[in-house]
């Protein structure tokens, strides 16, 4: 290189500049390529998350994005529980229970209600007693939580809040009961736990201890808890040892029969948010056994033996549903199975597990009844058929059908539909209990 200003120096500087520009362009190109790939991956991840979160919903659903978010949370728990079970690491239900346990709250009293825990006949219960003084004896409400006979507890935040509101607004003593759950325990354990706790509560000395009027006691429950509420209310009618009878029963989107999972509501809402047909079949099956063959038979409508075919008259939706719920659906006669499953697991044909299987004589004399059903719910037709059967048996029934409702809506807290349904529920109890 010659002194500055020489021809060779100019060429060398130009060559250096060209080389530097080449390196710069190459570096920028690599950087752009990397950034482009990152952007593409982020875009793909965003599309995946949007598809995962988004769920097509009927137009009349209020606050659809709130429901989508709740459904995403539940769907994630279900998917993880399914994956863990496929790996053989844990039972599906046990994994689901772990996911739900994070929503449990301690029995903490507040300015309006005193909350304690005790046992009724060795069954754990939570007791909610209003703090304000009352000269008269109070109402009593015995509440049974849902969860497919497999999940949940009285300690879950949603049930705790519902019990507090009921106790405070009704000036009532609320007993929120637990019971042993599947898959560790099967029918009739859940029924017996609830029934034994209720019978304990209905003793004169126990009612007197909590200041409850024996003529103003009711039972209530949602989903599987509605099933248990209906079953124990039927059982009490024939129990001569229980002198105090229930004044009302309140059933919130109850599951009432496992014989026919092919009703219009199961068809229309088979993949709907919160509770799908396949998940409901799993819950029903787990209530009786961990043997998955019963679940498969239920889904294929092939689990009832021919000798029990007479029971279908109690759940025949073609004759028990009003026309507006049938909407052109055609009834399919069941394909009968051998007696093998019913002999192994007779519980699914037991009226204590399936209250819709009760004959009219067992229904007569049941107390004043309130039933909530939701349009977008696989269990909708169970509740509506029970309304028809109870009315045919002479029972006074108030049916609250929620056109924009879905399974679990009552406990979809901080939502418009939840507040509306809870207000209707407590208002009915205030007028009738």
N, C-alpha and C positions, 0 to 999 in steps of 0.2 A: 504494500500500500504506500503510495507516494504521499507527499505532503498535501494538506487540505487544499482543495481546488483542482487537483489533478484529475484527469479523465478516469483513471482506474478507481480513484476514491469515490467518484460519483456513481460508477457502476456497482461498486461494492455496497455503498449505502442503499442503492436501489434494490440490489439483490437481497439485502438484509430486510428491507421494508416488505418486499414481496414475500419473503420467507415468513416474516412475522405475521403478515396478513393471512397467509395460508394456515399458520398454526392457530391464529385467532378464529378464523372461519371454521376450522376443524373442531376446535374446542367448543365454540358456540353451537356448532351442529350437534356435537355429542350431548351438550347440555340441553339443547332443544329436544333432542330425541328422548333423553331421560325424562325431561319435564313432560313431554307428550305422553310417554308411557304412564307416568304417575297420574296425569290427568285422566287418561283412559281408564286406569284401574279405579280411580275415585269415581268416575262416571258409572262404571260397571257396578261398583259397590253401592252407589246411590240408587241405581235402578233396581238392584236386588233388594235393598232395604225397603224401597217404595213398594215393590211388589209384595214383599213379605208383610208389610204393615197394612197395605190397602186390602180391604175386604168389601166386595160388592154388598150393599145393604139396601133394603126396601126404601122407597122414597119417604115413607112416613116416620122413619126413625129420627128422633130428635138427637141433636149433638152427635152425629155419626162418627166424627173423629175421636171423640172420647171413647165410644164403644170399640172402634178399631184399635185404639191403644190398649184398652183392657184385653181385647181378644189377642193382641200380639203378645202381651205378657203371659196369658194363660197358654197360648199356643206354644210359646217357647218352653214353658215348663213341661208340657205334654211331649214335645219333641225330644227334649233332653231325657225325660223319664223313659221314653220308648227306646232311645239309643242305648241308655245304660242297661235296660232290660235285655236288649239284643246282645249286648256284650256279656250278659250273664252276671253282672256285678250287683244288681239289686232288683227287687220286684218293682214293677211299674208304679203301683199304688204307694209303696213306701217312699219312692223318690218324689212322687207328687206331694206326699205329706210333708216332706222336708221343705219343699218349695213354699207350701202354705204356712208353715209354722212361723215364718218370719213376720206374719201379720197378727200374731197373738199378743195380747196386752194383759197386764196384771190386773187383779181385782181391786181397782182403785176407786175409793169413794170420791164424790164431788160435792158441790154446794147443794145439789138437789136430791141426790140418791146415795144411800149407803150400800156398798157392794161387799159381799162376803162370799166365801167358799165353804162348803160343807159336803156332807154325803147324805143321801136319802136311801136307806136300805143298801148301803155300801156303793151306791152309784154317785159319782161326783156331780155336784150341781153348783151353779152360781145363784145367789139370792140378791135381788134388787128391791130395796125398800125405800119409799119416799121419806125424806127427812121432815117434811112439813107435818104438823100435828093434824090428826084427824079424829073427830069425836066418834064417827061411825066406823064400823068394820069396813075394810077395804075389799076391792075386787082381788081375785087371784088369777094369774095367767101362767100356765105351764107351757114353756116354749121348747121346741125340739129342732135343733139345727139340721141343715141339709148337708150334702156332700157325698151322695151316692152310697151311703152306708159304709163308706171307706175313708172319707176325708172329713176334716173340719173339727171344730170344738166350740164350746160356749165361750172360749177365750179369744176367738177371732175378733178383730176390731169391729167388723161390720155387725156381728151378732151382739157384741157388747154395747155398741151405740144404740141398736134397735131396742134392746132390753131397757136401757136407761131412758130412752124417749117414751117407751110404753109405760114404764113405771111412773115417770114424772107426769106425763099428760093425762093418764088414766087415774092417777092416784091409786096405783095397783101394786101389789106384791108380785114380782115376776120371778119365776123359777126357770132358769135356763139350764137344761140338763145335758150332760154328756152321756155317752154310751160306748161300749167297746166296738171297735171297728174291724172291718175286713182289711187285708186278707188273713190277719191272725185269727179273727173270730168271724163265724158265719151265722146265718139265720139258724135258730131263732134268738141268738144271743142279743142282738140289737133290740129286737122287740121286747124281750124279757127285761132287759136293763131299763128301758123306758117305762114299761108297764109297772115294774116294781117300784121305781122312783115315784111315779104318779100315784100309785096306791098308797104309798107312804105319805105323800103330801095331802091326800084326801082324808086322812085320819082327823077326827075332831080335835084331838089334842095338838096336832101339828098346825092345823089351820088357826087354832086359838093362839098358839105361840106367836104366829106371825100377824095376828090381827086380821085374818081373812074371813069374810062372810061365806059360810058354806053353801049359800044359795047363789053365789056369784063367782063361780070358778069356771074357767075355760081352758081349752087346750089349743095350741097352734103350732104350726111348723111349715117349713118351706122345702119343696123338692122331695128328697128322701125323708126329711123331717115331716113333710106333709103326709107322706105314706104312713109313717109311724103314728102320727097324730090320728089319722083315720082308723088305723088298725086298733089302737088302744081304746079309742072311743067306742068302736064296735064291741070290743072284748068286755068293756065295763058293763054293757047292758045286761050281760048274762052272769055277772059276778055278784052273787048274793052276799058276799062278805064285805062288799063296798057299799055302805049306806048312802054316802054322799055322791050324787051324780053331777055330771058336767052340765052347765047351762048352755054353753056354746062350743062349737069347734070351728076353727078358722084354718083353711087349707090353702097354702100359697103354691101355685103351680105344682100340685102333687104328682108323684109317680105312683100309679095305682094298679098296674097290671103288666106282667112280662110275657103274656101269651101272644099278643099281636103287636109286633113292632113294624107294622105295615099300614098303619092308619094314615089318613090324609096329612095329618100334622107331621108324622115321621117322614112321609114322602116329600112334603114341601120344604121341610127344614132339616133335611138329612145332613147337610154340610154347613148349617148356620153357626154363627159365632157362639161361643161359650159352651154349648152342649150339642154335640153332633149325635147322629144315630149310632155310630160305631162306639162312641164313648159311653153312651147310655147303655148299650148292650153289654159293654165291659163292666159297668157298675152293677147292672142286674146280675150278671154271671158271678161276679166276685162276691155278691151278697150270699150266694149259695155255695160256691166252690172256687178253688183256684184252677180247676180243670177247664182249659180254654175250649174244650169241645162243646160245652153248653153255650158259650158265647157264639160260636160259629153256627150252631143249630138255631139259635134265636135269630141271627141275622138272615138265615135262609128260610126262616118261618117253618122249621121242621123239628120242633122239640117237644110238641105235645102229643102224647100217645092217643090212639083212637078211642080207648076206653074213657078218656077224659074229654072227648069231643063236645059233650053237653055243656061244658063250661064256656064255650065260645058264645053262647047266647047272652052271657053277661057282659061281653066285651065286643059285641057285634056293632061296629060303628055305623054300618049301613042303616041300622034301625034306631040307633041311639043318638046320632048326631043330627042337629038341625040341617036343613038342606044347604044353608049358606056356608057351612063348613065342609060339606061333601064336595060341592063344586065340580061335579062331573067325574069324580074319582070312582072307579069301579072296584067293588069288593072282591077280593081274591080268596077263595076257599083255601084253608091251610092244607099243607101236605103233612099227614100224620107220621109220627116217628114210632119206632118200637118203644117198648116200655123201659128200655135200658136206662135212659137219662132220668126219667121220672122216678125210677126205683132207687137210683143212686142219690138223686138230689130232689126229693119230693117237695122241698120248700117252695119251688116256683109255682106249685099248684095249691099252696096253702093260703087260705083266706087271710091269715095274719100277715102274710107277705104281700098279698094282692087283694086289697079291700074291695075291688070291683067284682071279685068272684063271690061276694056274699049274696045269698038269696034274699028275696024281699022281706021275709020274716025277720032276718037279721038286721035289716035296715030300718024297719019300723021302730019308732021310739027313739031314734037318734036325736040329739039336741039340735037346736037352731044352728044353721050352718052358713058359713061364708066361704066362698070359693073364688080364688083369683086364678084366671087363666090368661095367657099371653098369646097373641096371634102368631108370633114368630118363635115358636117353641115346640120341640118334638113332643113334649108332654101335654100340649094343649088339649088334645082329644080325650086323654085320660080324665082330666078335670071336668070337661063338658059332659062326657058320658056319665060321670058320677052325679052331676047336677040332674040329668034326666032321670037316672035311676032313683035318686033320693026323692025327687018330686013325685015320681010314680008311686013311691012307697008312702007318700003322705008327709014327708019331712019338709019343713019350711026352709027354703034355701034362698040366699042372696048370691047371685052370680055376677061378679065384676070381671067382665072380659075387657082386656086392655088391647085395643087394636094396634097400637104402636109399641106394644110390649114384647119383651124377649126374656128368655130364661135368665133368672138372676137379677132382673131389673129392680126389684124391691130393694135389694142391697147394693145397687150400683150407686153408692153414696156420692153426695155432692153433685148429683145430676137432677135435671128437671123431672124426669120420669120417676126417679126414686122418691123425691119429695112428694110428688102427686100421689103415688101409690101408698106411701106410708101414711099420708094424711087421710086417704080414703079408708085404709085398714084401721087406723086408730079411731077414726070417726065412727065407723060401724061398731067397733067394740064399745065405744063410749055410749052408744045408743042402745046396745043390746045385751051387754054383759052386766 
